[in-house]
Amino acid sequence: MRRLKQSNGIRDDILRLHRMAHTVINGAPLSEPYKEDLWEAAAALVEELQSVARACCDIADAIQPLADLEPHLED
């Protein structure tokens, strides 16, 4: 989850993927050399985001019992 906060983290990877896609789809000039292909960058980002999503779901599951403590008052 630290990669969400730091530079060179997920945000930067999403922006880099956007630039790569812009080059491929719109024929924009290459703004920087890339070490990987568009699909490799996309697949790696998908995998990482799915991992983050699973971690978030695990956290939500862990705190759900606290939310379940809400009193249900009858009218």
Protein Blocks (a to p, Z undefined) as FASTA:
>chain_A
ZZmmmghilklmmmmmmmmmmmmmnopacfbdcfbdfklmmmmmmmmmmmmmmmmmmmmm
mmmmmmmmpccddZZ
